[in-house]
């Protein structure tokens, strides 16, 4: 697992949403693929797929972003940020999610964790009673 690739994925999605792109690209890794699977299930992104880049044999993730159209264009998330970094890894047991992140109690935000059973949200990890490394924090847009 490379935290650099995770931060690169989150940066690509954040920057693409700031300028209202319909899709963006990010380097492929198993971790990024699992994170995108979670983001799709929770309704943060529309879809994603894997393709090879034109000039090399490296695999690339095509990420299709989701927007809400009202009077203005609104992204499907307010906050998407990396928590655990290479310099400072953040670990948490399933009992301490709400102590470390009190905002999880009051809105629909969620944590993305790397556990011994794979990458999952904090809700899934809490129901399985396992903790792990906190990779990211996502706060969806209030509809």
Backbone as JSON Lines, residues from 0, in Angstrom:
{"i":0,"aa":"X","n":[0.84,-1.17,0.0],"ca":[0.0,0.0,0.0],"c":[0.89,1.24,0.0]}
{"i":1,"aa":"X","n":[0.64,2.14,-0.92],"ca":[1.42,3.35,-1.01],"c":[0.57,4.57,-0.66]}
{"i":2,"aa":"X","n":[0.87,5.22,0.48],"ca":[0.1,6.42,0.84],"c":[0.23,7.53,-0.19]}
{"i":3,"aa":"X","n":[1.35,7.55,-0.92],"ca":[1.51,8.56,-1.96],"c":[0.44,8.39,-3.03]}
{"i":4,"aa":"X","n":[0.15,7.14,-3.43],"ca":[-0.87,6.91,-4.45],"c":[-2.26,7.27,-3.95]}
{"i":5,"aa":"X","n":[-2.51,7.07,-2.66],"ca":[-3.8,7.43,-2.09],"c":[-3.97,8.94,-2.1]}
{"i":6,"aa":"X","n":[-2.95,9.66,-1.68],"ca":[-3.04,11.13,-1.68],"c":[-3.14,11.66,-3.11]}
{"i":7,"aa":"X","n":[-2.47,11.0,-4.04],"ca":[-2.56,11.39,-5.44],"c":[-3.97,11.17,-5.98]}
{"i":8,"aa":"X","n":[-4.6,10.06,-5.61],"ca":[-5.98,9.78,-6.01],"c":[-6.93,10.85,-5.47]}
{"i":9,"aa":"X","n":[-6.83,11.16,-4.18],"ca":[-7.71,12.16,-3.57],"c":[-7.48,13.54,-4.18]}
{"i":10,"aa":"X","n":[-6.22,13.87,-4.47],"ca":[-5.91,15.17,-5.08],"c":[-6.5,15.26,-6.48]}
{"i":11,"aa":"X","n":[-6.39,14.19,-7.27],"ca":[-6.95,14.2,-8.62],"c":[-8.47,14.4,-8.58]}
{"i":12,"aa":"X","n":[-9.14,13.7,-7.67],"ca":[-10.6,13.82,-7.57],"c":[-10.99,15.22,-7.09]}
{"i":13,"aa":"X","n":[-10.3,15.75,-6.07],"ca":[-10.6,17.1,-5.57],"c":[-10.39,18.16,-6.64]}
{"i":14,"aa":"X","n":[-9.27,18.09,-7.35],"ca":[-8.98,19.1,-8.37],"c":[-9.95,19.01,-9.54]}
{"i":15,"aa":"X","n":[-10.33,17.8,-9.93],"ca":[-11.28,17.65,-11.03],"c":[-12.65,18.2,-10.65]}
{"i":16,"aa":"X","n":[-13.05,18.02,-9.41],"ca":[-14.34,18.55,-8.94],"c":[-14.34,20.06,-8.84]}
{"i":17,"aa":"X","n":[-13.2,20.66,-8.56],"ca":[-13.13,22.12,-8.46],"c":[-13.37,22.79,-9.81]}
{"i":18,"aa":"X","n":[-12.99,22.11,-10.88],"ca":[-13.21,22.7,-12.2],"c":[-14.3,21.97,-12.99]}
{"i":19,"aa":"X","n":[-15.1,21.17,-12.28],"ca":[-16.3,20.51,-12.81],"c":[-16.03,19.6,-14.02]}
{"i":20,"aa":"X","n":[-14.96,18.83,-13.95],"ca":[-14.69,17.84,-15.0],"c":[-15.63,16.66,-14.83]}
{"i":21,"aa":"X","n":[-15.97,16.0,-15.94],"ca":[-16.86,14.84,-15.85],"c":[-16.1,13.59,-15.44]}
{"i":22,"aa":"X","n":[-14.8,13.54,-15.76],"ca":[-13.99,12.39,-15.33],"c":[-12.55,12.82,-15.15]}
{"i":23,"aa":"X","n":[-11.81,12.0,-14.42],"ca":[-10.38,12.24,-14.22],"c":[-9.65,10.9,-14.24]}
{"i":24,"aa":"X","n":[-8.35,10.96,-14.23],"ca":[-7.51,9.77,-14.31],"c":[-6.6,9.72,-13.09]}
{"i":25,"aa":"X","n":[-6.26,8.5,-12.67],"ca":[-5.33,8.3,-11.57],"c":[-4.6,6.98,-11.79]}
{"i":26,"aa":"X","n":[-3.37,6.86,-11.32],"ca":[-2.63,5.6,-11.49],"c":[-3.33,4.45,-10.78]}
{"i":27,"aa":"X","n":[-3.22,3.28,-11.37],"ca":[-3.87,2.09,-10.8],"c":[-3.03,1.5,-9.68]}
{"i":28,"aa":"X","n":[-3.7,1.13,-8.61],"ca":[-3.15,0.27,-7.57],"c":[-4.32,-0.48,-6.94]}
{"i":29,"aa":"X","n":[-4.04,-1.59,-6.3],"ca":[-5.12,-2.36,-5.67],"c":[-5.81,-1.54,-4.57]}
{"i":30,"aa":"X","n":[-5.04,-0.73,-3.87],"ca":[-5.6,0.12,-2.82],"c":[-6.53,1.17,-3.4]}
{"i":31,"aa":"X","n":[-6.07,1.84,-4.45],"ca":[-6.92,2.85,-5.1],"c":[-8.19,2.22,-5.65]}
{"i":32,"aa":"X","n":[-8.08,1.02,-6.2],"ca":[-9.25,0.32,-6.73],"c":[-10.25,0.03,-5.62]}
{"i":33,"aa":"X","n":[-9.76,-0.41,-4.46],"ca":[-10.65,-0.71,-3.33],"c":[-11.3,0.56,-2.78]}
{"i":34,"aa":"X","n":[-10.54,1.66,-2.74],"ca":[-11.09,2.94,-2.28],"c":[-12.17,3.43,-3.23]}
{"i":35,"aa":"X","n":[-11.94,3.31,-4.53],"ca":[-12.94,3.74,-5.51],"c":[-14.19,2.88,-5.41]}
{"i":36,"aa":"X","n":[-14.03,1.61,-5.08],"ca":[-15.18,0.74,-4.89],"c":[-16.05,1.25,-3.73]}
{"i":37,"aa":"X","n":[-15.42,1.67,-2.65],"ca":[-16.15,2.23,-1.51],"c":[-16.82,3.54,-1.9]}
{"i":38,"aa":"X","n":[-16.1,4.41,-2.61],"ca":[-16.66,5.7,-3.01],"c":[-17.85,5.53,-3.95]}
{"i":39,"aa":"X","n":[-17.82,4.5,-4.78],"ca":[-18.96,4.24,-5.67],"c":[-20.16,3.72,-4.88]}
{"i":40,"aa":"X","n":[-19.92,2.81,-3.95],"ca":[-21.02,2.26,-3.15],"c":[-21.7,3.33,-2.3]}
{"i":41,"aa":"X","n":[-20.94,4.3,-1.83],"ca":[-21.5,5.35,-0.98],"c":[-22.04,6.53,-1.77]}
{"i":42,"aa":"X","n":[-21.92,6.51,-3.09],"ca":[-22.5,7.55,-3.92],"c":[-21.66,8.81,-4.06]}
{"i":43,"aa":"X","n":[-20.36,8.7,-3.86],"ca":[-19.47,9.85,-4.0],"c":[-19.03,10.01,-5.45]}
{"i":44,"aa":"X","n":[-18.77,8.91,-6.13],"ca":[-18.43,8.96,-7.56],"c":[-19.47,8.17,-8.35]}
{"i":45,"aa":"X","n":[-19.56,8.46,-9.63],"ca":[-20.55,7.78,-10.48],"c":[-20.09,6.39,-10.86]}
{"i":46,"aa":"X","n":[-18.85,6.28,-11.37],"ca":[-18.34,4.99,-11.82],"c":[-16.83,5.09,-12.0]}
{"i":47,"aa":"X","n":[-16.2,3.97,-12.25],"ca":[-14.76,3.93,-12.54],"c":[-14.47,2.7,-13.37]}
{"i":48,"aa":"X","n":[-13.39,2.73,-14.11],"ca":[-12.93,1.54,-14.83],"c":[-11.43,1.6,-15.01]}
{"i":49,"aa":"X","n":[-10.85,0.5,-15.45],"ca":[-9.41,0.39,-15.63],"c":[-9.11,0.37,-17.11]}
{"i":50,"aa":"X","n":[-8.1,1.13,-17.52],"ca":[-7.65,1.09,-18.91],"c":[-6.14,1.25,-18.92]}
{"i":51,"aa":"X","n":[-5.54,0.93,-20.05],"ca":[-4.1,1.14,-20.18],"c":[-3.88,2.48,-20.85]}
{"i":52,"aa":"X","n":[-2.82,3.16,-20.42],"ca":[-2.52,4.46,-21.02],"c":[-1.99,4.26,-22.43]}
{"i":53,"aa":"X","n":[-2.09,5.28,-23.24],"ca":[-1.78,5.16,-24.67],"c":[-0.29,4.91,-24.94]}
{"i":54,"aa":"X","n":[0.58,5.58,-24.18],"ca":[2.0,5.53,-24.5],"c":[2.79,4.5,-23.7]}
{"i":55,"aa":"X","n":[2.17,3.87,-22.73],"ca":[2.93,2.91,-21.92],"c":[2.02,1.74,-21.52]}
{"i":56,"aa":"X","n":[2.59,0.8,-20.81],"ca":[1.85,-0.38,-20.39],"c":[1.23,-0.21,-19.0]}
{"i":57,"aa":"X","n":[1.38,0.97,-18.41],"ca":[0.83,1.19,-17.07],"c":[-0.69,1.26,-17.12]}
{"i":58,"aa":"X","n":[-1.31,0.75,-16.06],"ca":[-2.77,0.8,-15.97],"c":[-3.2,2.12,-15.33]}
{"i":59,"aa":"X","n":[-4.35,2.63,-15.8],"ca":[-4.87,3.9,-15.33],"c":[-6.33,3.69,-14.92]}
{"i":60,"aa":"X","n":[-6.74,4.35,-13.84],"ca":[-8.13,4.32,-13.41],"c":[-8.85,5.54,-13.99]}
{"i":61,"aa":"X","n":[-9.93,5.3,-14.72],"ca":[-10.8,6.38,-15.21],"c":[-11.9,6.54,-14.17]}
{"i":62,"aa":"X","n":[-12.01,7.74,-13.61],"ca":[-12.98,7.99,-12.55],"c":[-14.03,8.96,-13.08]}
{"i":63,"aa":"X","n":[-15.29,8.54,-13.05],"ca":[-16.39,9.38,-13.51],"c":[-17.05,10.01,-12.3]}
{"i":64,"aa":"X","n":[-17.03,11.34,-12.27],"ca":[-17.45,12.08,-11.09],"c":[-18.95,12.34,-11.09]}
{"i":65,"aa":"X","n":[-19.49,12.56,-9.89],"ca":[-20.92,12.76,-9.71],"c":[-21.17,14.17,-9.21]}
{"i":66,"aa":"X","n":[-22.12,14.86,-9.85],"ca":[-22.51,16.2,-9.45],"c":[-24.02,16.26,-9.26]}
{"i":67,"aa":"X","n":[-24.46,17.22,-8.44],"ca":[-25.88,17.5,-8.28],"c":[-26.16,18.83,-8.97]}
{"i":68,"aa":"X","n":[-27.16,18.83,-9.83],"ca":[-27.5,20.03,-10.58],"c":[-28.74,20.68,-10.0]}
{"i":69,"aa":"X","n":[-28.56,21.83,-9.36],"ca":[-29.69,22.62,-8.88],"c":[-29.54,23.98,-9.57]}
{"i":70,"aa":"X","n":[-29.61,25.07,-8.84],"ca":[-29.33,26.38,-9.42],"c":[-27.86,26.47,-9.83]}
{"i":71,"aa":"X","n":[-27.01,25.77,-9.08],"ca":[-25.59,25.7,-9.38],"c":[-25.16,24.24,-9.43]}
{"i":72,"aa":"X","n":[-23.96,24.01,-9.87],"ca":[-23.41,22.65,-9.89],"c":[-22.73,22.39,-8.55]}
{"i":73,"aa":"X","n":[-23.12,21.29,-7.9],"ca":[-22.57,20.96,-6.59],"c":[-21.92,19.58,-6.66]}
{"i":74,"aa":"X","n":[-20.72,19.47,-6.14],"ca":[-20.03,18.19,-6.09],"c":[-20.74,17.27,-5.1]}
{"i":75,"aa":"X","n":[-20.54,15.97,-5.25],"ca":[-21.2,14.99,-4.38],"c":[-20.54,14.88,-3.0]}
{"i":76,"aa":"X","n":[-19.43,15.59,-2.79],"ca":[-18.78,15.58,-1.48],"c":[-18.3,16.98,-1.13]}
{"i":77,"aa":"X","n":[-18.24,17.24,0.17],"ca":[-17.69,18.51,0.66],"c":[-16.22,18.37,1.0]}
{"i":78,"aa":"X","n":[-15.89,17.27,1.67],"ca":[-14.51,17.06,2.11],"c":[-14.07,15.65,1.7]}
{"i":79,"aa":"X","n":[-12.91,15.57,1.09],"ca":[-12.27,14.3,0.75],"c":[-10.79,14.5,1.04]}
{"i":80,"aa":"X","n":[-10.31,13.96,2.16],"ca":[-8.92,14.22,2.51],"c":[-8.23,13.0,3.07]}
{"i":81,"aa":"X","n":[-6.93,13.0,2.91],"ca":[-6.07,11.92,3.41],"c":[-5.78,12.18,4.89]}
{"i":82,"aa":"X","n":[-5.91,11.17,5.71],"ca":[-5.62,11.3,7.15],"c":[-4.24,10.74,7.47]}
{"i":83,"aa":"X","n":[-4.0,9.48,7.11],"ca":[-2.73,8.83,7.4],"c":[-1.74,9.14,6.3]}
{"i":84,"aa":"X","n":[-0.58,9.64,6.69],"ca":[0.46,10.03,5.74],"c":[1.71,9.19,5.99]}
{"i":85,"aa":"X","n":[2.64,9.15,5.05],"ca":[3.86,8.35,5.27],"c":[4.64,8.79,6.52]}
{"i":86,"aa":"X","n":[4.62,10.1,6.82],"ca":[5.36,10.59,7.98],"c":[4.62,10.31,9.28]}
{"i":87,"aa":"X","n":[3.3,10.21,9.21],"ca":[2.51,10.04,10.43],"c":[1.33,9.12,10.15]}
{"i":88,"aa":"X","n":[1.49,7.88,10.52],"ca":[0.41,6.89,10.35],"c":[-0.56,7.04,11.52]}
{"i":89,"aa":"X","n":[-1.84,6.99,11.22],"ca":[-2.87,7.12,12.24],"c":[-3.63,5.8,12.32]}
{"i":90,"aa":"X","n":[-3.59,5.16,13.49],"ca":[-4.29,3.91,13.72],"c":[-5.4,4.16,14.75]}
{"i":91,"aa":"X","n":[-6.45,3.37,14.66],"ca":[-7.57,3.55,15.57],"c":[-8.28,2.22,15.78]}
{"i":92,"aa":"X","n":[-8.68,1.94,17.03],"ca":[-9.47,0.76,17.29],"c":[-10.93,1.07,17.0]}
{"i":93,"aa":"X","n":[-11.75,0.06,16.9],"ca":[-13.15,0.26,16.56],"c":[-13.9,1.01,17.65]}
{"i":94,"aa":"X","n":[-13.38,1.02,18.86],"ca":[-14.05,1.71,19.97],"c":[-13.81,3.22,19.95]}
{"i":95,"aa":"X","n":[-12.77,3.67,19.27],"ca":[-12.36,5.07,19.34],"c":[-12.67,5.91,18.1]}
{"i":96,"aa":"X","n":[-13.45,5.41,17.17],"ca":[-13.75,6.18,15.96],"c":[-14.42,7.51,16.31]}
{"i":97,"aa":"X","n":[-15.41,7.46,17.18],"ca":[-16.17,8.66,17.49],"c":[-15.43,9.59,18.45]}
{"i":98,"aa":"X","n":[-14.47,9.07,19.19],"ca":[-13.66,9.92,20.06],"c":[-12.66,10.73,19.25]}
{"i":99,"aa":"X","n":[-12.04,10.11,18.25],"ca":[-11.06,10.81,17.43],"c":[-11.71,11.72,16.4]}
{"i":100,"aa":"X","n":[-12.9,11.34,15.92],"ca":[-13.62,12.12,14.91],"c":[-15.07,12.33,15.37]}
{"i":101,"aa":"X","n":[-15.31,13.34,16.21],"ca":[-16.66,13.55,16.74],"c":[-17.7,13.88,15.66]}
{"i":102,"aa":"X","n":[-17.27,14.4,14.52],"ca":[-18.23,14.76,13.47],"c":[-18.9,13.53,12.85]}
{"i":103,"aa":"X","n":[-18.35,12.35,13.07],"ca":[-18.95,11.13,12.53],"c":[-20.32,10.86,13.16]}
{"i":104,"aa":"X","n":[-20.55,11.36,14.35],"ca":[-21.83,11.13,15.04],"c":[-22.98,11.91,14.41]}
{"i":105,"aa":"X","n":[-22.69,13.1,13.89],"ca":[-23.74,14.05,13.56],"c":[-24.07,14.16,12.07]}
{"i":106,"aa":"X","n":[-23.25,13.66,11.21],"ca":[-23.56,13.74,9.79],"c":[-23.25,12.41,9.11]}
{"i":107,"aa":"X","n":[-23.35,12.38,7.8],"ca":[-23.18,11.14,7.05],"c":[-21.74,10.9,6.62]}
{"i":108,"aa":"X","n":[-20.79,11.58,7.25],"ca":[-19.39,11.4,6.88],"c":[-18.91,10.02,7.31]}
{"i":109,"aa":"X","n":[-17.82,9.58,6.7],"ca":[-17.28,8.27,7.04],"c":[-15.77,8.25,6.84]}
{"i":110,"aa":"X","n":[-15.13,7.31,7.51],"ca":[-13.7,7.09,7.4],"c":[-13.44,5.91,6.49]}
{"i":111,"aa":"X","n":[-12.33,5.94,5.78],"ca":[-11.88,4.8,4.98],"c":[-10.69,4.2,5.71]}
{"i":112,"aa":"X","n":[-10.8,2.92,6.04],"ca":[-9.79,2.24,6.85],"c":[-9.11,1.12,6.07]}
{"i":113,"aa":"X","n":[-7.86,0.89,6.41],"ca":[-7.15,-0.29,5.94],"c":[-7.05,-1.24,7.13]}
{"i":114,"aa":"X","n":[-7.74,-2.35,7.05],"ca":[-7.77,-3.31,8.16],"c":[-7.12,-4.62,7.71]}
{"i":115,"aa":"X","n":[-7.09,-5.57,8.63],"ca":[-6.55,-6.88,8.3],"c":[-7.46,-7.63,7.32]}
{"i":116,"aa":"X","n":[-8.72,-7.22,7.22],"ca":[-9.67,-7.85,6.3],"c":[-9.83,-7.08,5.0]}
{"i":117,"aa":"X","n":[-9.04,-6.04,4.81],"ca":[-9.11,-5.25,3.58],"c":[-9.51,-3.82,3.87]}
{"i":118,"aa":"X","n":[-9.81,-3.08,2.81],"ca":[-10.17,-1.68,2.94],"c":[-11.68,-1.57,3.06]}
{"i":119,"aa":"X","n":[-12.14,-0.8,4.06],"ca":[-13.57,-0.69,4.33],"c":[-13.87,0.63,5.03]}
{"i":120,"aa":"X","n":[-15.16,0.94,5.19],"ca":[-15.57,2.12,5.92],"c":[-15.53,1.84,7.42]}
{"i":121,"aa":"X","n":[-15.6,2.9,8.19],"ca":[-15.56,2.71,9.66],"c":[-16.82,2.0,10.16]}
{"i":122,"aa":"X","n":[-17.94,2.16,9.47],"ca":[-19.18,1.48,9.89],"c":[-19.03,-0.03,9.77]}
{"i":123,"aa":"X","n":[-18.46,-0.48,8.67],"ca":[-18.23,-1.91,8.47],"c":[-17.24,-2.45,9.49]}
{"i":124,"aa":"X","n":[-16.15,-1.69,9.7],"ca":[-15.13,-2.13,10.66],"c":[-15.7,-2.19,12.08]}
{"i":125,"aa":"X","n":[-16.58,-1.26,12.41],"ca":[-17.16,-1.26,13.75],"c":[-18.1,-2.44,13.94]}
{"i":126,"aa":"X","n":[-18.84,-2.79,12.9],"ca":[-19.73,-3.96,13.03],"c":[-18.94,-5.26,13.12]}
{"i":127,"aa":"X","n":[-17.74,-5.3,12.5],"ca":[-16.87,-6.47,12.59],"c":[-15.95,-6.42,13.81]}
{"i":128,"aa":"X","n":[-15.98,-5.3,14.53],"ca":[-15.16,-5.08,15.73],"c":[-13.66,-5.21,15.45]}
{"i":129,"aa":"X","n":[-13.23,-4.52,14.39],"ca":[-11.8,-4.45,14.08],"c":[-11.41,-3.01,13.83]}
{"i":130,"aa":"X","n":[-10.18,-2.68,14.09],"ca":[-9.65,-1.35,13.84],"c":[-8.62,-1.42,12.73]}
{"i":131,"aa":"X","n":[-7.96,-0.31,12.48],"ca":[-6.94,-0.3,11.45],"c":[-6.39,1.09,11.22]}
{"i":132,"aa":"X","n":[-5.68,1.23,10.12],"ca":[-5.1,2.52,9.75],"c":[-6.15,3.36,9.04]}
{"i":133,"aa":"X","n":[-6.3,4.6,9.48],"ca":[-7.28,5.51,8.86],"c":[-6.65,6.14,7.63]}
{"i":134,"aa":"X","n":[-7.15,5.77,6.46],"ca":[-6.59,6.28,5.21],"c":[-7.17,7.64,4.84]}
{"i":135,"aa":"X","n":[-8.49,7.79,4.98],"ca":[-9.1,9.03,4.54],"c":[-10.41,9.33,5.24]}
{"i":136,"aa":"X","n":[-10.86,10.57,5.03],"ca":[-12.12,11.04,5.6],"c":[-12.95,11.63,4.47]}
{"i":137,"aa":"X","n":[-14.22,11.25,4.41],"ca":[-15.11,11.73,3.36],"c":[-16.37,12.3,4.01]}
{"i":138,"aa":"X","n":[-16.74,13.5,3.58],"ca":[-17.99,14.11,4.04],"c":[-18.84,14.41,2.81]}
{"i":139,"aa":"X","n":[-19.94,13.67,2.62],"ca":[-20.81,13.91,1.46],"c":[-21.52,15.25,1.54]}
{"i":140,"aa":"X","n":[-21.96,15.73,0.4],"ca":[-22.74,16.96,0.34],"c":[-24.13,16.72,0.91]}
{"i":141,"aa":"X","n":[-24.59,17.67,1.67],"ca":[-25.95,17.57,2.2],"c":[-26.93,17.92,1.08]}
{"i":142,"aa":"X","n":[-27.87,17.02,0.81],"ca":[-28.78,17.21,-0.31],"c":[-29.99,18.0,0.1]}
